[in-house]
Amino acid sequence: MPIITSAVTLSNTTATQIVGGDNMPHEVTLHNMTKSSNEYVHIGPANMTLANSIHIDPGQTIQLTLRPNDVLYAMSDPNGLDVGVLDIQKDD
């Protein structure tokens, strides 16, 4: 079972791919690494914007199950925030 961890610095103008697709469903844990108030990590598809996405509050951790071949993108508000990613993939 591959486990992939990363910390990704995000832009407030361009969506960055933070989780790649896999041929099996996989569990993803995301953590907004900032502790400052009003600093949000937004997640969504490749064409996301800050206006059409959901956000992760400062210091918040969320878990998602992605289906096969799903990818996930993120942006930050303000620019330059980090998101922690833990991607647990299943063996084929």
C-alpha positions as CSV (number, residue, x, y, z in Angstrom):
1,M,0.0,0.0,0.0
2,P,1.8,3.1,-1.2
3,I,1.6,6.1,1.2
4,I,2.5,9.5,-0.3
5,T,3.0,12.6,1.8
6,S,3.8,16.1,0.8
7,A,3.5,19.8,1.7
8,V,2.4,21.9,-1.2
9,T,2.7,25.7,-1.4
10,L,-0.3,27.1,-3.1
11,S,-1.1,30.1,-5.3
12,N,-4.1,32.4,-5.1
13,T,-4.4,32.7,-8.9
14,T,-3.7,29.2,-10.3
15,A,-5.0,25.8,-9.2
16,T,-2.2,23.4,-8.3
17,Q,-2.7,19.6,-8.5
18,I,-2.2,18.2,-5.0
19,V,-3.4,14.6,-5.5
20,G,-2.9,12.6,-8.7
21,G,-5.2,10.0,-10.1
22,D,-4.8,6.3,-9.3
23,N,-6.5,3.2,-10.9
24,M,-8.0,2.3,-7.5
25,P,-10.0,4.3,-4.9
26,H,-7.7,6.0,-2.4
27,E,-8.0,7.8,1.0
28,V,-6.7,11.4,1.2
29,T,-6.1,13.5,4.3
30,L,-5.6,17.2,3.8
31,H,-4.4,19.7,6.4
32,N,-4.4,23.5,6.2
33,M,-0.9,24.1,7.7
34,T,-1.6,27.7,8.7
35,K,-2.9,28.6,12.2
36,S,-3.7,32.2,11.3
37,S,-7.3,33.2,11.1
38,N,-8.9,34.0,7.7
39,E,-6.3,32.0,5.7
40,Y,-8.0,29.3,3.8
41,V,-7.0,26.4,1.5
42,H,-9.6,25.9,-1.2
43,I,-10.0,22.5,-3.0
44,G,-11.8,21.4,-6.2
45,P,-11.3,20.4,-9.8
46,A,-8.8,21.8,-12.3
47,N,-11.0,24.7,-13.3
48,M,-11.6,25.8,-9.7
49,T,-11.5,29.4,-8.5
50,L,-11.5,30.9,-5.0
51,A,-15.2,31.8,-5.7
52,N,-16.5,28.4,-6.7
53,S,-14.7,26.0,-4.3
54,I,-15.0,24.8,-0.8
55,H,-12.4,25.7,1.8
56,I,-10.4,24.2,4.6
57,D,-10.2,26.4,7.7
58,P,-6.8,27.3,9.3
59,G,-5.5,24.3,11.2
60,Q,-8.4,22.1,10.0
61,T,-7.9,18.5,8.7
62,I,-10.3,16.7,6.4
63,Q,-10.4,13.3,4.9
64,L,-11.7,12.3,1.4
65,T,-12.1,9.1,-0.5
66,L,-11.3,9.7,-4.2
67,R,-12.6,7.4,-6.9
68,P,-10.3,5.8,-9.5
69,N,-8.7,8.4,-11.8
70,D,-10.0,11.4,-9.7
71,V,-7.5,14.2,-9.2
72,L,-7.7,17.1,-6.7
73,Y,-6.5,20.7,-7.0
74,A,-6.1,23.4,-4.5
75,M,-5.5,27.2,-4.2
76,S,-4.9,29.4,-1.1
77,D,-6.3,32.7,0.1
78,P,-4.0,34.5,0.7
79,N,-1.2,33.5,-1.7
80,G,1.5,31.1,-0.5
81,L,-0.2,28.9,2.1
82,D,0.8,25.3,2.5
83,V,-1.5,22.3,2.5
84,G,-0.3,19.0,4.0
85,V,-1.3,15.9,1.9
86,L,-1.4,12.2,3.0
87,D,-2.5,10.0,0.1
88,I,-3.0,6.3,1.0
89,Q,-3.4,4.2,-2.1
90,K,-4.6,0.7,-2.4
91,D,-2.5,-2.1,-3.9
92,D,-3.7,-3.1,-7.4
